[in-house]
């Protein structure tokens, strides 16, 4: 009907339907002129009180229940900025317990768990040029070399205090630039009570963990990264949360944030609780959290942790309840992840969404309309497991297990993969990457250089955990700073220089990333040389002359006059050699330029011959080649 007005839904109504994606502006604490308004969702509570520094933590501020939503609220002039508060909840069974504010943006220092009244002033951001470029560019066709960081253990002060983001702004950003990383990714930065969880058992989904500094410090850090042309990603955990009684679990005495079915609610393996991802209010809570980090902190991308635990009902140890079809698919989790990605991409199409997922039963990347979850990238856990198993192996047996190194090439375009050598591979007795490598100390460094070069040449974006760039030998410890003293050793210092140079090469050579997710980005030269344990392949850019040749020697044996098939007649230059002395190897200089021989090699009309160092990786590039015109119907050459 002409002139008929559509109903405008309130913030409360949108919260109930799972469509309030800024629910932190309704719940939690809001400043209104001279008053503060406190609201909390506890639909089955008998009574809720606001308690804090401002009323001596007594029952003098009872809250009133809003019938439509089960939200409790109170308006008061008593609080002041910086004071602590909690909600005292008389639960459905009459038990009274102090609970945190799930929507707080700041908490007191551990081990305290009270929320802090903290009004953040509107920041005048200076990163508009960076953000504009991200909106105009296609990240799939751009280099992405990510440095993964645990913020409180990258460096410590001399008295043992971890760095805040104020400190990291001064030291980490110059280091990222020096090392030629394009992005930094932080393990979860949200509030959590136990450092040993590394941030993966959260309590405050809107709050920067107090020991990382203030929200304003993180904003300034992100802005400084953008001004230095470095993107910032964060890990985010929508699947489960901390089970401490005074936090989210059974908030009003009944299943509130968690599933009603205990088999679905409890994660036995991690000692946590699962969000009920089919509940509209929980959807509002979680999507609001993700958008808060993207918009309030200008975060460039989110890595969603433990996606398998969201998708599969039998992922955990212990009993599980099948779905309505009798299967293990968690449909609530599946549709929530699709909704999450749809909402974020609608609001911020340039934001990068990544998934840590270890199975192949569900399409993770790609359009939601095709049944995929809508992520941009999936961590390639299969590649990581195969590759580390291979590099730990005695080279004598590698020819019999060559499929470990080549198998990923069989499925590399099934998803948009990100190759990650992350924190998970250097803890819990798994040993550091350096310590995993086969051989004596010299060979371990050679293997590590080989691994990183192979990873760089393999299609897909890259991630490396902090400390691995110089080959730290000790496992990572979440409560200690990295072993920076290692860099007093010339081998570690040369390894760091190697990673820095490799990252620079990666950013410079367009063929290593320009067509990352298209089959034409790669062409095999020889994938079957198991006897010598050598792989040769090409990575290609958009133009016919833009390509590099990659030679990966996985045996501790030097190969002289090694034949490599090439597509064009001419001359080829070695632009990278992992065994140069400056990187910790024994070679003083690169191989000389090689001219082609008119000798066929497999599918190629020409070949070059060169020396391939033991455990070395060579990258070659054409310098003077004759590219024959392609003839098409009508006789025109292209």
URUR-V281612 format. One record per backbone hydrogen bond with DSSP energy under -0.5 kcal/mol. NH is the residue of the N-H (numbers start at 1). CO is the residue of the C=O. E is the energy in kcal/mol with one decimal. If there is no record, write none. Layout:
[[NH/CO/E] [NH/CO/E]]
//
This chain:
[[4/1/-1.7] [9/7/-0.6] [14/10/-2.5] [15/11/-1.8] [16/12/-1.7] [17/13/-1.3] [18/15/-0.9] [19/14/-2.7] [20/14/-1.1] [21/19/-0.9] [23/20/-0.6] [25/22/-2.0] [26/23/-1.8] [27/23/-3.0] [28/39/-2.5] [30/37/-2.6] [32/30/-0.5] [32/35/-3.2] [35/32/-2.9] [36/76/-2.8] [37/30/-3.0] [38/36/-0.5] [38/74/-2.7] [39/28/-2.7] [40/72/-2.2] [42/40/-0.7] [42/70/-2.0] [45/42/-1.8] [46/90/-3.0] [47/90/-1.2] [49/88/-2.5] [50/61/-2.6] [51/49/-0.6] [51/86/-2.2] [53/84/-2.1] [55/52/-1.4] [56/53/-0.8] [57/52/-2.2] [58/55/-1.6] [63/48/-2.8] [64/73/-3.0] [66/71/-3.6] [67/65/-0.6] [69/66/-0.8] [70/66/-2.3] [71/66/-0.7] [72/40/-3.2] [73/64/-2.4] [74/38/-1.8] [76/36/-2.4] [82/117/-3.3] [83/80/-1.9] [85/115/-2.0] [86/51/-2.6] [87/99/-2.7] [88/49/-2.7] [89/87/-0.7] [89/97/-2.8] [90/47/-3.3] [90/88/-0.5] [91/89/-1.0] [91/95/-3.4] [92/252/-2.5] [94/91/-2.5] [97/89/-2.1] [99/87/-3.5] [100/246/-1.8] [102/100/-0.8] [104/101/-1.7] [108/114/-2.7] [112/109/-1.5] [115/85/-2.1] [116/106/-2.7] [117/83/-2.5] [118/116/-0.8] [120/118/-0.7] [125/123/-1.1] [131/127/-2.3] [132/128/-2.3] [133/129/-2.0] [134/130/-2.0] [135/131/-1.7] [136/132/-1.4] [137/133/-1.7] [139/137/-0.7] [141/138/-1.5] [142/139/-1.4] [146/144/-0.6] [146/462/-2.7] [147/183/-2.1] [148/146/-0.7] [148/464/-2.5] [149/185/-3.2] [151/149/-0.7] [153/150/-2.1] [154/150/-0.7] [157/161/-3.6] [160/157/-2.2] [163/155/-1.6] [165/212/-2.4] [168/164/-2.6] [169/165/-1.8] [170/166/-0.9] [170/167/-0.5] [171/167/-1.5] [172/168/-1.7] [173/168/-1.3] [175/171/-1.4] [176/172/-2.7] [177/173/-2.2] [178/174/-2.6] [179/175/-2.4] [180/177/-1.1] [181/176/-2.0] [182/145/-1.8] [183/145/-1.7] [184/231/-2.3] [185/147/-2.3] [186/233/-2.2] [187/149/-2.4] [191/204/-1.2] [191/207/-1.5] [195/193/-0.5] [197/194/-1.7] [198/195/-2.1] [199/194/-0.6] [200/197/-2.0] [202/200/-0.6] [203/191/-2.7] [204/191/-1.5] [205/102/-0.5] [205/203/-0.8] [207/204/-0.7] [208/105/-0.8] [209/189/-3.3] [212/209/-2.3] [213/210/-1.7] [218/214/-1.5] [219/215/-2.3] [220/216/-2.4] [221/217/-2.1] [222/218/-2.6] [223/219/-2.4] [224/220/-2.3] [225/221/-2.3] [226/222/-2.4] [227/223/-2.2] [228/224/-1.1] [228/225/-0.5] [229/226/-1.7] [230/225/-2.5] [231/182/-2.3] [233/184/-2.9] [234/301/-1.8] [235/186/-2.1] [236/303/-2.4] [238/236/-0.6] [241/273/-2.0] [242/202/-2.3] [247/244/-1.9] [249/244/-0.5] [251/248/-0.8] [252/254/-0.6] [253/250/-1.8] [259/274/-0.8] [262/260/-0.5] [264/261/-0.9] [265/261/-2.3] [266/262/-2.4] [267/272/-2.7] [268/266/-0.8] [271/267/-1.4] [272/267/-1.3] [273/241/-2.0] [274/265/-3.5] [275/239/-1.3] [276/257/-2.8] [277/275/-1.3] [279/276/-1.6] [282/279/-0.5] [283/279/-2.0] [284/280/-2.4] [285/281/-2.2] [286/282/-2.7] [287/283/-2.5] [288/284/-2.0] [289/285/-1.7] [290/286/-2.3] [291/287/-2.4] [292/288/-2.2] [293/289/-1.8] [294/290/-1.8] [295/291/-3.0] [296/292/-2.3] [297/292/-0.7] [297/293/-0.6] [299/293/-1.5] [300/232/-2.4] [301/232/-1.0] [302/352/-2.2] [303/234/-2.6] [304/302/-0.7] [304/354/-3.3] [305/236/-2.5] [305/303/-0.6] [307/356/-2.2] [308/356/-0.5] [309/306/-0.7] [310/306/-0.6] [310/307/-1.0] [311/307/-1.9] [312/308/-2.1] [313/328/-3.5] [315/312/-1.3] [322/320/-0.6] [323/327/-2.5] [326/323/-2.1] [330/311/-3.3] [331/329/-1.2] [334/330/-2.4] [335/331/-2.7] [336/332/-2.0] [337/333/-2.3] [338/334/-1.7] [339/335/-2.4] [340/336/-3.1] [341/337/-2.3] [342/338/-2.4] [343/339/-2.8] [344/340/-2.3] [345/341/-2.6] [346/342/-1.9] [347/343/-1.9] [348/344/-3.4] [351/348/-1.8] [352/300/-2.3] [354/302/-2.9] [354/352/-0.5] [355/377/-1.8] [356/304/-2.3] [357/355/-0.8] [364/362/-0.6] [366/375/-1.5] [370/367/-1.4] [371/368/-2.2] [372/367/-1.2] [373/363/-1.3] [374/366/-0.5] [375/364/-2.0] [376/353/-2.3] [377/353/-1.8] [378/416/-2.5] [379/355/-2.8] [380/418/-2.7] [381/357/-0.5] [381/379/-1.5] [384/380/-1.7] [385/381/-2.4] [386/382/-2.5] [387/383/-2.8] [388/384/-2.1] [389/385/-1.8] [390/386/-2.0] [391/387/-2.3] [392/388/-1.5] [393/389/-0.5] [393/390/-0.9] [397/394/-2.4] [398/395/-0.9] [399/395/-0.5] [400/397/-1.1] [401/398/-1.6] [402/399/-0.6] [404/401/-1.8] [405/402/-1.1] [406/402/-1.3] [407/403/-2.6] [409/406/-1.4] [410/407/-2.0] [411/407/-0.6] [411/408/-0.8] [412/408/-0.7] [414/411/-2.3] [417/415/-1.1] [418/378/-2.4] [419/461/-3.3] [420/418/-0.6] [421/463/-2.3] [422/420/-0.6] [425/422/-1.6] [426/423/-1.8] [430/427/-1.8] [432/473/-0.7] [434/472/-0.6] [436/432/-1.7] [437/433/-1.1] [437/434/-0.6] [438/391/-1.5] [444/440/-2.6] [445/441/-2.0] [446/442/-2.2] [447/443/-2.8] [448/444/-2.3] [449/445/-2.4] [450/446/-2.3] [451/447/-3.1] [452/448/-2.4] [453/449/-2.2] [454/450/-2.5] [455/451/-2.6] [456/452/-2.1] [457/453/-1.9] [458/454/-1.7] [461/417/-1.3] [462/144/-2.5] [463/419/-1.8] [464/146/-2.4] [465/421/-1.9] [466/148/-2.2] [468/465/-1.8] [470/467/-0.9] [471/468/-0.6] [472/467/-2.2] [476/426/-1.8] [480/477/-1.6] [482/153/-0.6] [482/154/-1.1] [484/482/-2.1] [486/483/-2.2] [487/484/-1.8] [488/485/-2.0] [489/486/-2.3] [493/489/-2.3] [494/490/-2.4] [495/491/-2.0] [496/492/-2.3] [497/493/-2.0] [498/494/-2.3] [499/495/-2.3] [500/496/-2.3] [501/497/-2.4] [502/498/-2.9] [503/499/-2.6] [504/500/-1.6] [505/501/-2.4] [506/502/-2.6] [507/503/-2.1] [508/504/-1.8] [509/505/-2.6] [510/508/-1.0] [512/509/-1.8] [513/510/-2.0] [514/510/-3.2] [516/513/-1.3] [518/515/-2.3] [521/518/-2.4] [522/519/-1.5] [523/538/-1.8] [525/536/-2.1] [526/536/-2.4] [530/528/-2.3] [533/529/-1.0] [534/529/-1.7] [535/552/-2.2] [536/526/-1.9] [537/550/-1.9] [538/523/-3.0] [539/548/-2.0] [540/521/-2.7] [541/546/-3.2] [546/543/-1.1] [547/545/-1.2] [548/539/-2.3] [549/620/-2.7] [550/537/-3.3] [551/618/-2.8] [552/535/-2.9] [553/551/-0.6] [553/616/-2.7] [554/533/-3.1] [554/552/-0.7] [557/555/-1.0] [559/612/-2.6] [560/558/-0.6] [562/610/-3.2] [564/608/-2.5] [566/606/-2.1] [569/626/-0.6] [571/624/-2.6] [572/594/-2.6] [573/621/-3.2] [575/573/-0.7] [575/619/-2.4] [576/619/-1.4] [578/617/-2.0] [580/577/-1.4] [581/587/-3.5] [583/580/-1.5] [584/581/-1.4] [585/580/-2.4] [586/579/-0.6] [587/579/-2.9] [594/572/-2.8] [596/570/-2.6] [597/607/-3.3] [599/597/-2.4] [601/604/-2.4] [604/601/-2.5] [606/566/-1.1] [607/597/-1.8] [608/564/-2.2] [610/562/-1.7] [612/559/-3.0] [612/610/-0.5] [613/611/-0.6] [615/555/-2.5] [616/613/-2.0] [618/551/-2.3] [619/576/-2.2] [620/549/-2.7] [621/573/-2.8] [622/547/-0.6] [623/571/-2.7] [624/571/-1.2] [626/569/-2.6] [627/625/-0.7] [628/626/-0.8] [632/636/-1.5] [635/632/-2.1] [638/630/-2.0]]
//
